[in-house]
Amino acid sequence: MRLISELSFRLKLLVGLLIIGYGSLCAAQTNPPKGSLFIIGGGDRSPELIETLVRTAKLGAKDYVVVLPMSSVEPEASFKAIEVQIARATKSKIGNLNFDASKVQDKKWLDSLRGARLIFITGGDQNRFMKIVRNTPVYEAIHAAYTNGATVAGTSAGAAVMSKFMITGKQLQDTVYKDTFDRLRAGNIEFEPGMGLVTSVIIDQHFLKRSRYNRLISALAAHPSFDCIGIDEGTAIIIQGKHVTVAGVSQVVRITDPKNLKITAKHLLKMDGMQFRLYTAGDQFNLK
């Protein structure tokens, strides 16, 4: 009798936990982040693109901008470059939070990051940025700001970090770095955990300028259910929930849904087709 009673209690506990978990999942699905992502493919940023960024952020009189320059080997110069551009488009205060190991627990800095209306992640090396931010309160603060309505922007390396699975730029089967891949082989692309601000999307940058088709196709083969998006220089995608708008001077490539994807005995990729889309400024689409 005691055994039956204990089993009944455990069953009720399990059912209760499942209900709680399901409720949390539904809440997460019905309460998406209130903010926006403004993802720039690198290169020169036109005044018009920066003005679009400022409009997207909806900066009010008391709002401020935070720049995170940790991707760059010259963080001060990187900060100054974007500060000058943003200052031409808004009177909002612009702060520089160059986090390192000594600052990732700093409450004052973290509170400032959480309260920012616009967060801008500069270019450089996405691996350098994530090495500082991963598994720290800085990561959580960026997510909190985005959830509460902030616009999180990034260019080049700052674009790559947006993905849950971040392209590092390294070919696993070739130790020499190149802008694109020499071949389409399974297991050639290296991913590391990114910021996860978009969870089923992989971002590649400088896309048309550096002809990174092979790299993005390799990413699609690794994650065939994802939206794989290549953003050219001077161009951005603006993500609000599942909705995407293209801005800037060039184009955005989106590849999805590989058909009959296979890997040969020599680890070469092959497929019968995939969805290929090419967008310009003003175009809109929804993520999968």
C-alpha positions in Angstrom: 0.0 0.0 0.0 2.8 2.3 0.9 4.5 1.5 -2.4 1.3 2.3 -4.4 1.0 5.6 -2.5 4.6 6.5 -3.3 4.2 5.7 -6.9 1.0 7.7 -7.1 2.8 10.7 -5.6 5.7 10.4 -8.1 3.2 10.2 -11.0 1.4 13.3 -9.8 4.7 15.1 -9.4 5.8 14.1 -12.9 2.5 15.2 -14.4 2.8 18.5 -12.5 6.3 19.1 -13.8 5.2 18.3 -17.4 2.3 20.8 -17.1 4.6 23.5 -15.8 7.1 22.8 -18.5 4.4 22.9 -21.2 3.1 26.2 -19.7 6.6 27.7 -19.8 7.1 26.6 -23.4 3.7 28.1 -24.4 4.6 31.3 -22.6 8.0 31.5 -24.5 6.2 30.9 -27.8 3.5 33.5 -27.2 5.8 36.1 -25.7 8.6 36.7 -28.2 11.2 39.4 -27.6 9.9 42.9 -27.9 13.0 44.2 -29.5 14.5 44.1 -33.0 17.7 42.8 -34.6 19.5 45.0 -37.1 22.1 42.8 -38.8 24.6 44.4 -41.2 26.8 42.5 -43.6 29.9 44.6 -42.9 31.6 47.2 -45.2 30.7 50.8 -45.4 27.5 52.0 -43.7 25.7 54.7 -45.6 24.0 57.6 -43.6 20.7 56.3 -44.8 21.4 52.9 -43.3 22.3 54.4 -40.0 19.2 56.6 -40.1 17.1 53.4 -40.6 18.9 51.8 -37.6 18.0 54.8 -35.4 14.4 54.7 -36.6 14.2 51.0 -35.9 15.5 51.5 -32.3 12.8 54.2 -31.7 15.1 56.2 -29.4 13.3 58.5 -27.0 14.5 61.5 -25.2 15.9 59.5 -22.3 17.1 56.6 -24.2 20.8 55.8 -24.9 23.0 53.7 -27.1 25.7 51.2 -25.9 28.5 50.1 -28.3 30.2 46.7 -27.6 33.6 46.8 -29.4 35.1 43.6 -28.1 35.3 41.9 -31.5 38.0 44.4 -32.5 41.7 44.5 -31.8 41.3 48.3 -31.8 38.2 48.7 -29.7 38.5 52.4 -29.1 38.9 53.2 -32.9 36.0 50.8 -33.6 33.8 52.6 -31.1 34.7 56.0 -32.4 33.8 55.1 -36.0 30.3 54.0 -35.2 29.8 56.8 -32.5 30.4 59.4 -35.2 27.9 57.9 -37.5 25.2 57.4 -34.9 25.7 60.9 -33.5 24.8 62.4 -36.8 21.4 60.7 -36.7 20.4 61.1 -33.0 21.1 63.3 -30.0 20.9 60.2 -27.7 23.9 59.5 -25.5 26.3 56.9 -26.9 28.4 54.8 -24.4 31.3 52.5 -24.9 31.3 49.3 -22.8 34.5 47.4 -23.7 34.0 44.4 -21.5 36.9 42.1 -20.5 37.4 39.5 -17.8 37.7 42.2 -15.1 34.3 43.8 -16.1 31.9 41.0 -17.0 30.6 41.0 -13.4 30.5 44.8 -13.0 26.9 45.6 -11.8 27.0 49.2 -13.0 28.2 48.2 -16.5 25.6 45.4 -16.7 22.8 47.6 -15.6 23.8 50.1 -18.3 23.8 47.4 -20.9 20.3 46.0 -19.8 18.9 49.5 -20.0 20.1 50.5 -23.4 17.6 51.1 -26.2 20.2 50.3 -28.9 23.1 48.0 -28.5 25.7 47.9 -31.4 28.2 45.1 -31.7 31.2 46.1 -33.9 33.1 44.2 -36.4 36.4 42.3 -36.0 36.6 38.6 -34.9 33.3 37.0 -33.7 35.3 34.4 -31.8 37.0 37.1 -29.7 33.7 38.6 -28.8 32.1 35.3 -27.8 35.2 34.3 -25.8 34.6 37.3 -23.6 30.8 37.2 -23.5 29.9 33.4 -23.4 28.6 32.1 -20.1 28.8 35.5 -18.4 26.2 38.0 -17.2 27.0 40.1 -20.3 25.3 37.4 -22.5 22.2 37.5 -20.2 22.1 41.3 -20.2 22.0 41.5 -24.0 19.2 39.0 -24.1 17.3 40.9 -21.3 17.6 44.2 -23.2 16.4 42.5 -26.4 13.5 40.8 -24.6 12.4 44.2 -23.1 12.4 46.0 -26.4 16.0 47.1 -27.3 17.3 46.9 -30.8 20.5 44.8 -31.0 22.6 45.7 -34.0 25.8 44.2 -35.3 28.1 44.5 -38.3 30.4 41.9 -39.8 31.6 39.8 -36.8 28.7 41.5 -34.9 26.4 40.0 -37.5 27.9 36.5 -37.2 27.4 36.4 -33.4 23.6 36.8 -33.7 23.1 33.1 -34.6 22.7 30.2 -32.2 25.2 28.3 -34.3 27.9 30.9 -35.3 30.2 30.4 -38.3 33.7 30.9 -37.0 35.3 31.3 -40.5 37.5 28.2 -40.1 37.5 25.3 -42.5 37.9 22.1 -40.6 39.5 20.4 -43.6 41.9 23.2 -44.6 44.1 25.0 -42.1 44.6 28.1 -44.4 41.9 30.7 -43.9 40.1 31.8 -47.1 37.1 34.1 -47.6 35.1 31.2 -49.1 35.5 27.4 -49.2 37.3 25.5 -51.9 34.9 22.6 -52.0 31.5 21.5 -50.8 32.3 18.7 -48.3 30.4 17.4 -45.3 31.9 18.4 -42.0 34.1 21.2 -43.4 32.4 24.1 -41.6 33.1 25.0 -38.0 30.4 26.3 -35.7 30.7 27.7 -32.2 27.8 28.8 -29.9 26.9 32.4 -30.7 24.5 34.8 -29.0 21.4 32.8 -30.0 19.3 35.9 -30.7 18.1 34.0 -33.7 17.9 30.3 -33.1 17.1 28.7 -36.4 19.0 31.1 -38.6 22.6 31.1 -39.7 24.1 34.5 -40.7 27.0 35.0 -43.1 28.4 38.4 -43.9 30.4 40.2 -46.6 28.5 37.7 -48.7 28.5 38.8 -52.3 31.7 40.8 -52.0 33.6 37.7 -50.9 31.5 35.1 -52.8 30.7 33.0 -49.8 28.2 30.7 -51.5 30.2 27.5 -50.8 30.4 28.4 -47.1 26.6 29.1 -46.8 25.7 25.9 -48.7 28.0 24.0 -46.3 26.1 25.6 -43.4 22.8 24.6 -45.0 24.0 21.0 -45.3 24.9 21.0 -41.6 21.5 22.5 -40.6 19.1 21.7 -43.4 16.0 22.9 -41.5 17.4 26.4 -41.0 17.2 29.7 -42.8 20.8 30.3 -44.0 21.2 34.0 -44.9 24.1 35.8 -46.5 24.1 39.6 -46.2 26.3 41.7 -48.5 28.3 44.7 -47.4 26.4 48.0 -46.8 23.2 46.0 -46.4 21.1 44.8 -43.4 18.3 42.6 -42.4 15.9 43.9 -39.8 14.3 41.0 -37.8 11.2 41.7 -35.7 9.8 38.3 -34.5 9.7 36.2 -37.6 9.4 39.1 -39.9 12.4 40.3 -41.9 12.9 43.5 -43.9 15.9 44.2 -46.1 17.7 47.6 -46.1 20.8 49.1 -47.7 22.6 49.3 -51.0 23.2 45.7 -52.0 21.5 42.3 -51.7 20.6 39.5 -49.3 20.8 35.8 -50.2 18.6 33.2 -48.5 18.9 29.5 -49.0 16.6 26.9 -47.4 15.1 23.4 -47.9 17.8 21.2 -49.5 16.1 18.4 -51.4 17.4 14.9 -51.2 20.6 16.0 -49.5 23.2 13.2 -49.5 26.9 12.7 -48.7 29.1 10.6 -50.9 31.7 8.1 -49.8 34.3 10.8 -50.3 32.3 13.2 -48.1 31.1 15.4 -51.0 27.7 17.0 -50.7 25.0 16.6 -53.3 21.3 17.4 -53.5 18.5 17.6 -56.1 17.8 21.3 -55.3 17.2 23.9 -52.7 15.2 27.1 -52.3 17.3 30.1 -53.4 16.0 33.7 -52.9 17.6 37.0 -53.6 16.4 40.2 -52.0 17.0 43.9 -52.2 16.1 47.0 -50.1 12.5 47.1 -49.1 11.8 43.4 -49.7 10.2 41.5 -46.8 9.9 37.8 -45.9 9.1 35.6 -42.9 11.6 33.2 -41.3 10.6 29.5 -41.2 
